[in-house]
Amino acid sequence: MSDNQEALKLEVGRAIAARVKNGETLGVGTGSTVDAALKSISARIQQEKISVRVVPTSLQSAWRCEEIGLTVMHPGYCGDLAWGFDGADEVDDRLRLIKGKGGAMLQEKILAARCKEFIVIVDATKVVTRLGQSCAIPLEVVPTGLSIVQRELPQLGAGKFEVRQAVKKHGPVITEAGNIIVDVSFPEISDQLESQIKGIVGVVESGLFTRYASEVWVAGGEGEAKGIRVMRR
């Protein structure tokens, strides 16, 4: 990651932290941009002694939130979430997203569906003219259903697809739910594709988010070194 990208992540993270109110219960995603926001929220907790409760999307996020002084709610917490924030791997001008490079798309989509407002925070490098142009769509797949998924994906127009392999262990990446991840590319992504993928037996969830983002906050872009651009539906 370049120094400029890191600076942009910190910038949008500070903007998210400024939105947090004392006593709120928030949804918190996973990833480097989210971590930048958590650092800024931590600074507000220390300086202003505010109290914030969170429902995180992964163990990684839960541990990070506890570390900086946020109250992490039990995984079974069913109360209202005032709003939530998360990053994305790609965003188009219709606020459709691809997420899941970190493998947490199932919980990330559950979070997005629960939040009254779901804010996506990215730097300008994540905004694309055609969704999927540089990023495959990750699918969380039940291992015993892999052959079905591999058979059905070409019927939806899929191009290349492969089981994601682990780096520091032999074999595939295993999600927190005990499933595997299949990364699949499509030449075109229609509004129906998300539900079509979900309809394949064995697919638990996909990293295609076509209708969840309330706003996308973009740091930098078009020659701007500073400033947050807000994209709305």
N, C-alpha and C positions, 0 to 999 in steps of 0.2 A: 504494500500500500504506500502511495506517495505521501509526502508531507502535506501536500495540498488537500488530498482526499481526507487525511486525518483531521486537518483543520476544519474542513466542511462538515464532517461528522460531529465534531465538537460544537460547531456553530448551531446545527439543527438540534443537537442534544440540549443546549442551553435554552433554546426556544421552547422545547417540550417541558423542561423543568420549570420554566416561568408560568406555565399553564396549570401546574399542579396546585391544588387547594388543600389546606389543612383538613384532615379527617376523611378525605376521599378514599374510595376503594377502586383501584385501577387494574386493568389488564396489562401485563407486561410481556412483550415478545422475547425473541432470542436473536442474538447476533451482535456484530461489532458496532453498528449504529445505535442499537438499543443500549449497549453498554456505555456508549458516550453519553446518552441521556441519563442513565442511572448515576454516572459520576456527578453530573450537574444536580440531580435531585439530592444526592448525598450531601453536596455542599449546602443546599438549602436546609436540609434537616439539621446539619450541624450549626448553621448560622442562625436559623429562625426557630429551631426547636419544633418544627411542625411534625404532625403524625400522619403517616400514609400507609395504607394497607394495599397489598398487591396480590393478584392471582397470576402467577407466572406460567409460561408455556413449556418449560423444561426444567430438569434438575439443575442445569447450568445456570439458568436465570434465577431459580429459587435460591441457590447458594450465594449468588452475587448479591441478590436483594437483601438476604440476611446479613451478609458481610457489611453492607453500607448502612444498616439500621432500619430497613423497611420491615414492616410486619407482614410476613408471608402467611397467607390464608391456607387452610387445609384444602387438599385437592378436591374434596367433596363439597366445598363451599358453593352454595347456590344463590347467594344474594345478588343484588343488582351491581353491575359494574358501571360507574359513572361514564367512563370512557377508557380507551386503551390505545396503546401505540406499539408499533412493530416496524421492522425494516422490510425491504423487499429486494429481490434479485433483479427484477425488471418491472417497469411501469410504463404503460402507454398513455396516450392523451385522453383515453376514456376511463382512466383509473382502474384498468384491469391489471392484475399483478401475476407475476410468477414468484413463488416463494419455495423454500425448502432445501436450499443448498446445505443447510445445517442439519437436515433430517427431521425437523420438528413440525412439519406442515400439518399433521393431524391436530395437535393441540393448538397450533397457531390458528387454524380455521375455526375450531371450537371457540377460541377466544374472540375472534373477529365477529362471529355470529352472536356472541353474548353481549358485546359492548353496545351501549346506546350510541356511541360515536367511536369510530375506529380510524385512528390517524396513522398514516404510513409515513415514515421518515426516511428520506434517502438523500444521497448527494446526486448531482446532476448526471453523473456517469450511468446511473441506473434508469434514466428516462430514455425510452426508445421510440422510434417511429413505427416499428412493427414488432409486436410482442412475439417473443421466441426467436428473435434474430440472432441472439448470441447466447441464449440460455435454454437448456432443456427443461422440460416439465418433469419434476420428480413425482413418482407415484409410490405410496406406501402399499405394499402388497403382502398378503398372507403367503408364506413360503410354499404351501401346498397348492396354491392357486397360480403359481408362476406360469405353468404351461398354458393355462387358459388365457392369461393376460397376454402372453406372447403370441398366441393364436389370434386374439381379437383386435389387438392394437392396429395391425395393418388395415383392417376393415374400416377403421376411423381415419385412415390417411396418414398414419404414423410413418416417419422415416426411420432414422436410426434409433434403436433403443438397446439399453444394456443394463445389467444389474450392477449397481454401484459397489465397488470393491473397497474394503477397508485398507488403511495405510499401515497401521501398526498391529495388525492381526491378519491371519490367513482367512480368506473367504470374504463374504459380503458384509457391508455395513448392516448392523442390527439396530432397529429403532428402540425407543424406550418401551414400546408395546410388543416387542419381540418379532417384528416383521422386517422385511427387506425393502430396499428402495430400488426402483427401476427408473432410470432417467430416459425420457423419450422426447424426440424432436418432431415437430409438425411444421410443414411448409406454410400452413395457414391455421390460425386459431379463431374459430367461430365462437359466437356467444353460447352455442349449444354444446361445445366440446366438453366443458366441465362436467355437465350432467351425463354426457355420453360415456366419458371415462369412468365415472362413478358407477355406471350401470354394468360394467364388466365384473363378473363374478371373480372375487379374489382381490379386487382393488378396495382398500380401506378408505383411502383419501388421495387427492392429488394436490399438487402445489399450484394449481391454477385457481386464482381468486378473481372471478369476473364481476362480482357485485357487492363486495364487502367494504371497500374503502369509502369513508365519508369525505376525507380530504387526503391529499398527498402534499407533504411539506418537502420542498426541494431546496437544498443548500447550494448556492452558486449556480453556474451555468451561463452560457452565452457570453463568455468573457468576464462575468461578474465574479469577483473574488469574495464578495460578502453579500449578505442579504438572503432572505428566505422567500421563495416563491411558493404560493399556495395554489394547488390545483383542486378544483371542485367539480362535482358533477353538474 
